[in-house]
Each structure stands twice: as structure tokens, then as C-alpha cells.
Amino acid sequence: MSGDHHSHGHSHASHAQHAPGFWRSYVFSVDHKVIGVQYAVTALVFLFIGYSLIMIMRWQLAYPGKEIPLLGELLSKQLYSGFQNLASGGVLLPEGYNALGAMHGTIMVFLGIVPLAVGGFGNYVMPLQIGAPDMAFPRLNMLSYWVFLPGGLIMLASFFLPGGAAQSGWTSYAPLAVINFGQTAWLVGMIFLITSSLLGSINFIVTIAHLRARGLSMYRLPFFVWAQLVTAFLLLLAFPPLEAAGILQLMDRVAGTSFFMPSGLVISGKAAEWTGGGSPLLWQHLFWFLAHPEVYVLILPAMGIVAEVIANNTRKPLWGYRSMVYAAVFLGFMSFIVWAHHMFMTGMSTKMSTFFQATTMIISIPSVIILTALVISLWGGSIRFNTPMLFATAFLPMFAIGGLTGLPLGLTTSDIHLHDTYYVIGHFHYVVAPGTIFAMFAGIYYWFPKVTGRKMSETLGKIHFWPTFICMNLIFFPMLIQGMGGLSRRTYDPQVYEAGQALAATLHKVITHSAYLMAAFQVPFIINFFRSIWAGEKVSQNPWHATTLEWAAPSPPPHGNFVGEPVVYRDPYVYSPVGRSDDYLPQFVGPEV
Amino acid sequence: MLASELLAQWMPINASRHGHQVDNLINVIHVFMAVLFVGWGIFFVYCLTRFRARPGRRANPELISAKGSKYAEIGVAVFEAVLLLGFSMPAWAAYKNDFPDKEKALQVRVVAQQFAWNFHYPGPDGVFGKTDYKYNDETSNPIGLDPSDPAGKDDVVSINNLYVEKDRPVILLLSSKDVIHCFWVPAMRVKQDVVPGMAIPIWFEPVETGEYDITCAQLCGNNHFKMAGRCHVVDRKGFEDWMKRQKLTVEPIDAEEDFRE
């Protein structure tokens, strides 16, 4: 390993001296690539767990009160006295339903997508794309993973603690969250996760600012790097308020403070023991001040990946690269002043809601610009439909549905009917599931050869893509219809209400079976993933004939990443240049070639 | 058959005076969304077929000057401004600020709790009795009516059943005993979070008699799903008959039994 080392200005001197042992290489590594893979694999496991939780919930929604097949008995086991089993007599309990719901949201957002998009792809790809030998602060990078992991394990362990896992939704609104079971572990876990994000974001910003290769000016950065940069600022500026709020809520729970507890509460017929004087809405403001920028933390890296894959597979430069960059930066700024559109129904004055619905309409414009630029990029291309490209192209209409369905939710008057219904669930899942997760799949298929030196199977990739695409729509489109019909979300037994009967009940069955079917079609992906690590087709250092810097490094890149110092000569996406026989001219190839 | 069922399911029946404004906006936005998505989708699919890789074909690196996209983006922005200024803001301002005349409207206090809706009517005197949480008793006095207040003697408390008169505006004053709930009557196109520590007024005017669901739209605990009420819209006579049938829910008690002792 030290043999590959070269005299690069930013190299880590200590690693030049000796090859690190197993623990330092693969477990407590400071190498951004190892940390990236650790993040990605952990996040994929959490995505799997998060999806499993929703599959249990979905049974109850389709067949309320019916015994859960296969798992019912296991979930009904009382492990010790005081243990909160999720089901009883094989039937999911309301508290079990609420616990699964809260943990599904928390796991998917904070333990699945963010760590995969930022910790995984950001960590692995970004330093390579800017020609850096590693992150600016490798030890901080390692620390961020090792603070993230305990946060995740605390979340999982909370299912086995007395009282069970958190049951107050991933939004944890006070006063419910303050008086409800399982919330303490959730808050402690969140404090770990937020701290980890903070450590990571500082590292990303400094790395992009200081470690770019010679010749790599800001406007020569691949769009993915821009997306990661804006994301890092969002993490840095939006997460601290929630960390503070989390600690305040923890104090309300364990130290008897009343930050979020108003006076005069009567809980289950007894006067509450809190002194009161606090505000439940304060929590919502602090929470959404984080959680709205969080939405863009979920979507920006996805747009970054899609842009890379589309440029590569249309074999032509991205259309409107600069407007995409400006749009991403503008999106970042705007994302800090739209948060209260999640709170239109809290009794907000017309002045406040006027401001927030106006900013919400404005923030849709940069998303429209990015999406339009990506679609126009297809024009005049020579489009290769390999698996990464299939997922990247599918991202576009899916994100379009997700974005469009945000409009009626962003206007107060239409939000009266749609707020807190299945329409909301359909809307944000279209953004995050067939949106972001498709982009994540595209990224996995696209960069797999860089990480392993081998390609994933195209056949299995296509068997994975098509059914997943169909199932995603069978899962989320019906939710828009259910929501329009007036079905309230977070309802353990939807058939209690008229809006949950008839068509809505049938649709719940369709959704549930599609969800199970989609799970089955992830098996080809899992097989493909593991099989390809050892038996995938061996490929060259630049199998996609791509132009950005990560393809200048060997596959897999050694410690220190590049053989010789990479130098950048041109814009990121010089594809099919006129007067050349091959259809790509990488950033790192000198003009004399 | 599915199509007609879908259309019937599109939105629940509207039984309120202002509801059509909400429905109009929702319909206009969805038409706009559909037009945008279909137009965009045609271009998208056309690109995918026309520019698919074929042997011997090379991509054109020229970036087209797409004036169309600029117009489309400006068009989207203009349309959003219209939705905002022309539809959403006026309707919302009326819904939030133009309350009906208090004298003519039916006034009801709504006290939410885990997991029920308490509807407090002022009774024939039109004055709500004082309430305080220290008088709260889950079985006999769920809203904590002060037994010493004469104004409360004729008050009526109805649990989970809200009776209102057709064509008479209703003003509800929402409060919660414990956690945040959300008062939603889909058929009336009203939805409002019920936040403990706050008293929030809302109003609507029912225009169709019938029985409609009252939904709690905010997760409020294990039995959140059971927090379902009914909104009964009846004519004037029906309302008076119902009111007569309601007996005093809070028996006057001796001062010595007061909590203050």
C-alpha cells in the first residue's frame, strides 16, 4: 500500500511509513474510502431494517386486526416483564404500530438516506472528484462514523428497552413526546446522529474549499460536488437547533423542566406534574427549522448523482450547468425560510402564513430549473440505457410527481384539506423513495466498479429496476388518491373512518401487496451486490468512459487515491467533442494528448 | 367502473359554505399539475426514444438554446403567483379573519383530550360556565366546569357528537387538556390543530344536513385512531329537540366538597 504512495502536497505523512494493520485498515480507518464504504453498508442495512418495519405496519393497514402472517407470534413474545411487545396474539398493537411508524421515519431519514447520500457517496466520491488524497480532517471523518454508529444502535436497541421504542412519530411533537414511552432513547440517539452530521459537514466544506486539484476551479467542479457542498452547509446550519431542541425535550422528560409543556395540563384525568409555562409550538419551530432543510439534504445529493449519470450516459455535456449550480445554491438559502409551511394548521396568523406560502412557491422554482436542465440534457444525446441510467432517468418523472404534489400542500387553502393525510405521505415518498432512493441505486451501480474494480451484472440490474419502478408507483400513487379522499395519516385502523373504507381500503391492500412484491425484487439487487464483489466482471479504471476525476484513480483507488498528482484542464463534462475520434475528453487528460 | 369510483372518491362531499373555495383551488392546481406533467412527459419520452444510442450515432455536444424552457419556467412562476394571490391568499384570509357575527352564530367550545372530543354548549343563557382544570373529573365533569358558577348550570356537554344547525354559522373555540390533537371535519373543509395552552377559534357554516366524520388528524397517542367523532347537521327544530334532550351534565355539588379545601 505504501508503495503506491506519491509525493502529494496533502498526503498523510504517517501512512507513508508503514502499512496499517487490519483494524486500522478496515475498522478504525481514517481513509475516506473505507469510511465511505462503512457508511454506505451501514446505511443499506438500516434501509433494509426501515423497510422491514413498514412491511409489518402495512399488514395492519390492509387487514386491520388480522393476525400478522409468519411474524405475528414472534412479535407477540413478552421477553421480560415491562417489555413492550409490538403485537399481541399475533395482531399488531396500536402502540406497536406507532413505534414502527416513528422508527420507520427516523431510520429511513437519519440512518438510511442521509448517511448513504452524504456519509457514503459524499465521503467516497467527493474527495476523488476534486482530486484530493483524502478528506481535510481524516480523524474527524472517522469520528463522525463512530458517533453515527452508536446513535443507530441506540435507536435499534430502544425496541428492547422497557416501554419500547419511540411512539410519537419521527416529528416527536411535544407534549405527546414528553409524556410518551420510548422517547428518551430516541432523543439520546438523535443527539449522537446530529453530532455526527455536524462533524461530517465541517469536513466536507473545508475539503471542497481547500483540497481541490490544480486547475479545478469552482465552475469546473462536477455538479455532484456542488450538491454535496450545499448539503454540507445545510447540515452545518440546520442541525444545531434540533440538537439544542432535543436536549431541551430530554430535560422536559428527565429533569422536570417545561420548555415545551404549557400550564394546566390534565393527562389521563390527573393534573400534570410539570410546572408549565412552556410552548408546544416552540418544539415544532425548532424541529422544522432542521427538518425542512433536511428535505434538501435528502434530495440534493440525489440530484448530484443523477446529473453525473445523465451526463455520462447521454454522452454530452449537461445543459445549463451554471444555472443548475445557482439553482442549488439558491435552493440551499431558501430552504431556511420555508419551514413553517409544515405548520399552517397550528393556528398561524395570516401574515405569517402569507410569508411562508410565498417562500414555498418561490423555492419550487430552482427545483423546476434543475429538473428542466436535466431533461433538456437528454436532447441531442446518444443515450445508453445501462442500469445506472435507467434509475437516473426514472428519477426525473418520479421527482416531478413529488415536486408537483408539493404545490397544493404549500398553499394554505388547499392544505386545509390535504394536511396530515395520505396525500402528504404520497408526496414526500415520491420525492424520497422513487426519487432519492432511485438516485442512490443509480449511484451504487455507477460507482461500484470504482470501489471494487468489478461491474455489477446488467441483467440482474434490469431485473431489479423494472419491477421496482412499477411497484414504487403502485405503492405511492394510490396514497395520493387516499389522501384526496380524506384519509388521515398515522391511523392504526383506517376503517374507523368513512374515508378509510371502500376504495381506500382496497387501495391499502394494493399498496401492501406491492410493498411485499417490491421487497422480493430487491433480492436480485442483494445477490448482484455480493456476487459482483467477488465474481463481477473485471473492468478497467474508467469503464463508463467518464470525464470526471474519480476515474483518473485506479479501481479500487489505493490509499492516497491517485498515482501522481491529478491536474484538471477543462470543464467536467466534455463528451463527444468535435474533431475527436473517441466520445469523451476527461478533465485530467492534458491538452497535448 | 373504477374510473367513476375514483371520481366519487376524489374528494369527500362538501357540506359547508366556504368549502368550494378549497375544492376549486385543489382542482385548478391538479389540472395545472396534470398539464405540466403530461407536456413535460411527452418531451421526456420523445427524447428517450429519439436520442437512444444506436450504432454509428454520435451525440451532438452543442447545447441547444432552449427558449422554450425559459418560457416554461416563467410560465410556472406566473401560474404559481396566480394560485397564490388569486386563490389561496383571499380564501385563506376570509377563512381566518372573516368570522361570522357572534350573536347569530352557534358557539361551541371544543375540549380535546386523549381520546375524545368534548363539545361544550353554553345552554339557553348563551354564556359558557367558567372552567378550571382543578374541577376536572373524567367521568362526571370532563371539561372542568366550575360548579359554583351560575352561568354553567344550564351548560351542555356532549361527547364525540357535535350537533349543529344547517345554514347557521358555527364558531368553535378549540382547546386541549393534554397533547396536540387536530380537529378535522373533511366534509366541512375545516382543519385546525388543537394545541394545549392555546384557545383557537375556527368557524364554518354547514349547508347540507347529514352526519359527517370528525377526525383527529394529529397523532395523539395509542388510541389516536379511536378519536373519531360525528358532526350532525340538523335543521333548527332538530337542533332544539336535541338540546332539550340533553340533561345537565354537571350536578351542582356542595361548596365543602370543593377542591380548594
Interface residues (C-beta under 8 A of the other chain):
Chain A: L93 P94 E95 N98 Q167 S168 G169 Y173 P175 L176 I179 N180 P262 S263 G264 L265 V266 I267 S268 G269 A271 A272 G276 G278 S279 P280 L281 T314 R315 K316 P317 W319 G320 M345 T346 G347 S349 T350 S353 T354 Q357 A358 M361 S364 I365 V368 I369 T372 A373 V375 I376 L378 W379 G380 G381 S382 I383 R384 F385 T393 L396 P397 A400 I401 L404 T405 L407 P408 L411 T412 T413 S414 I416 H417 L418 H419 D420 T421 I481 M484 G485 G486 S488 R489 R490 T491 Y492 D493 P494 V496 Y497 E498 A499 A502 L503 A504 V574 Y575 S576 P577 V578 D583
Chain B: E5 L6 Q9 W10 M11 P12 Q21 V22 D23 L25 I26 I29 H30 F32 M33 L36 F37 W40 G41 F43 F44 C47 L48 F51 R52 A53 R54 R57 R58 A59 N60 P61 E62 L63 I64 A66 S69 A72 E73 V76 A77 E80 A81 L83 L84 F87 S88 M89 A91 W92 A93 Y95 K96 N97 Q113 Q114 Y133 K134 N136 D137 E138 G144 K177 D178 V179 I180 C182 W184 P186 R189 V190 K191 Q192 D193 V195 P196 G197 M198 I200 D213 T215 C216 A217 Q218 L219 C220 G221 N222 N223 H224 F225 K226 A228
